[in-house]
Amino acid sequence: MSFPGKIAIMGGGSWATAIAKMVLVNADEIIWYMRRPEQIAAFKENGRNPSYLTDVNFDTSRIFFTSKINEAVEKADTLIFATPSPFLKSHLKKLRVPLYNKFIISAIKGIVPDQNMILSDFFREEYGVPEENIAVLAGPCHAEEVALERLAYLTFACKDREKYKPLEKMFASHFVQVNATDDVNGVEYASVMKNIVAIAVGICHGLKYGDNFQAVLVANSIQEINRFCNAVYPQPRNTSESAYLGDLLVTCYSKFSRNRLFGTMVGKGYSVKAAQMEMEMIAEGYYATKCIHEINDRYHVNLPIVEAVYDILYNRVSPVIAIRELTEKLR
């Protein structure tokens, strides 16, 4: 078997659907795991995902659907995980097939909440997947724009440079360009933290702070991300590259950003629970805020933006007060 072999998409949401669209440009067929059989039945009947990116049509004859995670893993050589991080462990609870001999691509821009683990560490430590068999998909790439075939730039972070070309062939197309890096941990932590920053941006938008302040906030946030990544996983990196700064900018400013929307509602006076219920989608930054706060107990990095968001979401500090205090710490 030559890498990547048979490819399985793990997840049924908008990002999983966008990934399937990208992969099917180059792959003859894919395996697609979705938890709900009724979602699969509707997908087969209509040729599109009934719940997410519903305008994207698929040739379902090229898709082997299954609601059984063990069947998907057993049939596949490469697994692309695209489930929200808070739900990943519940999916994997039913797993009986080993993962150590699979190639894992994490498209999850989040963190395993109760263990405070980035996904590459989680698959390596909990499932014995060698680090050379793990890649992380990063970069500014909202699912909604992929669906519209607007140009997107992906970055694959992987320790094994031999995997870069096959990964590029798997994803590159007329609407997707692919870059590579070996900074797996840095890219993952940056992907986690940009969601927290987007919540902060949304809160400030809800409080009617203007563009001038938002620019200062985002400029400070990339410095904050850089400080944290250098403390937790020191290696040479340029956080002005698209995998870091580009992803941060699109998450902070795009109308498709769930985390910005969540923050905007909180800034307008919604409670955290009310904002979550109204969105009916996962804002990864909510969980990431607590995780990064707790991880930083070990490193003591200066993270004023993360701490302001943590105070608002978890300590119930008034957004007006927390952001006013934050304004004194930015430069």
C-alpha positions in Angstrom: 0.0 0.0 0.0 1.4 3.4 -1.0 0.5 6.4 1.2 -2.2 7.7 1.6 -4.1 4.6 0.6 -7.9 4.5 1.4 -9.1 7.8 2.9 -11.8 8.1 5.6 -13.5 11.3 6.7 -14.4 11.1 10.4 -17.3 13.5 11.1 -20.5 14.8 9.6 -20.3 18.6 10.1 -19.6 21.5 7.9 -15.8 21.2 8.1 -15.9 17.4 7.4 -18.2 18.2 4.4 -15.7 20.8 3.1 -12.8 18.3 3.5 -14.8 15.6 1.6 -15.4 18.1 -1.2 -11.6 18.9 -1.4 -10.5 15.3 -1.2 -13.0 14.0 -3.8 -11.4 16.4 -6.4 -8.4 14.0 -6.5 -9.6 10.7 -4.9 -11.7 8.2 -6.8 -13.6 7.3 -3.6 -13.7 7.9 0.1 -15.0 6.3 3.3 -17.2 8.7 5.3 -18.1 8.1 9.0 -21.1 9.9 10.3 -22.5 9.1 13.7 -26.2 9.4 12.8 -27.7 6.8 10.3 -30.6 9.1 9.5 -28.1 11.7 8.3 -26.5 9.1 6.0 -29.9 8.0 4.7 -30.9 11.6 3.8 -27.4 12.3 2.3 -27.7 9.2 0.0 -31.3 10.2 -1.0 -30.5 13.8 -1.9 -26.8 13.7 -2.8 -25.9 16.3 -0.2 -25.4 16.7 3.5 -28.9 17.4 4.9 -27.5 19.4 7.8 -24.4 21.3 6.7 -23.2 23.0 3.5 -26.5 21.9 2.0 -25.7 23.5 -1.4 -22.8 21.2 -2.1 -23.7 18.2 -4.3 -21.8 14.9 -4.1 -21.5 11.9 -6.3 -22.6 9.4 -3.6 -21.5 6.4 -5.7 -17.9 7.5 -4.8 -18.6 7.5 -1.1 -18.8 4.5 1.2 -20.9 5.8 4.1 -21.0 4.2 7.6 -22.2 5.1 11.0 -19.9 2.4 12.5 -16.6 3.9 13.6 -14.9 0.5 13.7 -15.9 -0.3 10.1 -14.6 3.1 8.9 -11.2 2.7 10.7 -10.8 -0.9 9.6 -11.3 -0.1 5.9 -9.1 3.0 5.8 -5.4 3.7 5.8 -5.6 7.5 6.3 -8.1 9.0 8.8 -9.1 12.6 8.6 -10.7 13.7 11.9 -13.0 16.7 11.7 -15.3 16.4 14.7 -15.5 19.2 17.3 -12.9 18.5 20.0 -15.4 18.2 22.9 -17.1 15.3 21.1 -14.0 13.4 19.9 -13.7 11.1 22.9 -17.3 10.1 22.9 -16.9 9.0 19.2 -13.7 7.1 20.1 -15.3 5.3 23.0 -16.7 2.7 20.6 -13.4 2.2 18.8 -12.0 -1.3 19.0 -9.7 -1.2 15.9 -6.2 0.0 16.7 -4.9 3.4 15.3 -1.2 2.9 15.7 -0.9 1.5 12.1 -3.0 4.3 10.5 -2.0 7.8 9.3 -4.0 10.4 11.2 -4.8 13.9 9.9 -6.2 16.2 12.6 -8.5 18.8 11.1 -9.7 19.7 14.5 -8.7 23.2 15.5 -9.4 22.6 19.2 -8.1 20.8 22.2 -9.2 17.8 24.2 -11.0 19.6 27.0 -10.7 17.4 30.1 -7.1 16.4 29.4 -5.9 19.8 28.0 -4.1 18.0 25.2 -3.6 19.1 21.6 -4.7 16.4 19.2 -1.3 15.3 18.0 -0.3 14.5 21.6 -3.7 12.9 22.3 -3.4 10.4 19.4 0.2 9.7 20.2 -0.2 9.2 23.9 -3.6 7.6 24.1 -3.6 5.5 20.9 0.1 4.9 20.2 0.2 6.6 16.8 3.8 7.4 15.9 4.5 11.2 15.5 5.6 10.6 11.9 2.1 9.2 11.2 0.3 12.3 12.4 -0.4 15.5 10.4 -2.3 18.6 11.4 -4.4 20.6 8.9 -4.2 24.3 9.5 -4.5 27.7 7.8 -7.3 30.1 7.0 -9.9 27.9 5.4 -13.5 28.4 6.4 -15.8 25.6 5.3 -18.3 27.9 3.8 -15.7 29.4 1.4 -14.4 26.0 0.4 -18.0 25.1 -0.5 -18.1 28.1 -2.8 -14.7 27.2 -4.3 -13.1 30.4 -3.2 -9.3 30.1 -3.1 -8.1 28.6 0.2 -4.6 28.0 1.5 -4.0 24.9 3.7 -0.9 24.2 5.7 0.0 20.6 6.7 2.2 20.3 9.8 4.0 16.9 9.9 7.3 15.7 11.3 7.8 13.3 8.3 8.8 15.4 5.3 8.2 12.4 3.0 4.5 12.8 3.6 4.3 16.4 2.3 4.0 15.6 -1.5 1.3 12.9 -1.1 -0.7 15.3 1.2 -0.4 18.0 -1.4 -1.7 15.7 -4.1 -4.6 14.7 -1.8 -5.8 18.2 -1.3 -4.5 20.6 -4.0 -6.9 21.8 -6.7 -7.9 24.9 -8.6 -9.4 26.3 -5.4 -6.9 24.9 -2.8 -3.2 25.6 -2.4 -1.1 23.6 0.0 1.9 24.5 2.1 3.9 22.5 4.6 5.7 22.9 8.0 7.2 20.6 10.6 6.0 22.9 13.5 3.2 20.5 14.5 2.8 21.7 18.1 3.1 25.4 17.3 0.5 25.2 14.6 -1.9 23.4 16.8 -1.5 25.7 19.8 -1.9 28.7 17.4 -5.1 27.2 16.0 -6.4 26.7 19.5 -5.6 30.2 20.7 -6.9 32.1 17.6 -10.4 30.9 18.6 -10.0 32.5 22.0 -8.8 35.8 20.3 -11.8 35.7 18.0 -14.1 35.5 21.0 -12.4 38.5 22.4 -12.8 40.3 19.1 -16.5 39.4 19.1 -17.0 40.6 22.7 -15.4 44.0 21.8 -17.6 44.2 18.7 -20.6 43.6 20.9 -19.4 46.3 23.2 -19.1 48.7 20.2 -15.3 49.1 20.3 -14.2 50.4 17.0 -11.8 49.2 14.3 -8.8 51.0 15.8 -9.0 49.1 19.0 -9.7 45.8 17.2 -6.5 46.2 15.2 -4.5 46.8 18.4 -6.2 43.8 20.0 -5.3 41.5 17.1 -1.8 42.8 16.8 -1.3 42.1 20.5 -2.8 38.7 20.2 -0.3 37.3 17.6 2.4 38.4 20.1 0.6 36.5 22.8 0.3 33.4 20.7 4.0 33.7 19.8 5.0 34.0 23.5 2.9 31.0 24.5 4.1 28.7 21.6 7.7 29.6 22.4 7.2 28.7 26.0 5.4 25.5 25.5 7.2 24.2 22.5 10.3 26.3 21.6 11.5 26.0 18.1 12.2 28.5 15.3 8.9 29.7 13.8 7.5 32.7 12.0 4.0 33.4 13.3 3.4 36.0 10.5 2.9 33.0 8.1 -0.6 32.1 7.0 -0.9 29.0 9.2 -0.6 31.3 12.3 -1.5 34.9 11.4 -3.7 34.1 8.4 -5.8 31.7 10.4 -6.0 34.3 13.3 -7.2 37.1 11.0 -9.9 35.1 9.2 -11.2 33.8 12.5 -11.3 37.3 13.9 -12.9 39.1 11.0 -14.9 36.6 8.9 -18.7 36.6 9.0 -18.4 32.8 9.0 -16.5 32.7 12.3 -18.4 30.9 15.0 -16.1 32.1 17.7 -16.5 35.8 16.8 -20.3 35.3 16.7 -20.3 33.7 20.1 -18.2 36.5 21.5 -20.4 39.2 19.9 -23.4 37.7 21.6 -21.6 37.7 25.0 -20.5 41.3 24.4 -24.2 42.3 23.7 -25.3 40.8 27.0 -26.1 37.2 26.3 -25.2 34.7 29.0 -22.7 32.1 28.0 -25.4 29.4 28.0 -27.8 31.5 26.1 -25.2 32.3 23.4 -24.4 28.6 23.0 -28.0 27.6 22.8 -28.8 30.2 20.1 -25.8 29.4 18.0 -26.6 25.6 17.9 -22.9 25.2 16.8 -19.7 24.6 18.7 -17.5 27.6 19.5 -14.2 25.8 20.1 -12.8 28.9 21.7 -15.1 28.5 24.8 -13.4 25.2 25.7 -10.0 26.3 24.6 -10.1 29.3 26.9 -10.2 27.1 30.0 -7.6 24.7 28.6 -5.0 27.3 27.8 -5.7 29.0 31.1 -5.0 25.8 33.0 -2.0 24.8 30.8 -0.5 28.3 31.5 -0.5 27.5 35.2 2.7 25.6 34.5 4.3 28.2 32.2 3.2 31.6 33.6 3.3 33.3 30.2 1.8 36.8 30.1 -1.6 36.2 28.3 -3.8 39.2 29.1 -6.2 38.5 26.2 -6.7 34.9 27.2 -7.2 35.9 30.8 -9.7 38.6 30.0 -11.8 36.1 28.0 -11.4 33.5 30.8 -12.7 36.0 33.4 -15.7 36.8 31.3 -16.6 33.2 30.4 -15.7 31.3 33.5 -15.5 33.9 36.4 -18.6 35.8 35.2 -16.8 39.1 35.2 -18.7 41.8 33.3 -17.4 42.1 29.7 -17.5 45.9 30.2 -15.1 45.7 33.2 -12.8 42.9 31.8 -12.3 44.6 28.5 -11.8 48.0 30.1 -9.0 46.5 32.2 -7.6 44.8 29.1 -7.3 48.1 27.3 -4.7 49.2 29.9 -2.5 46.2 29.1 -2.3 46.5 25.3 0.2 48.4 23.4 
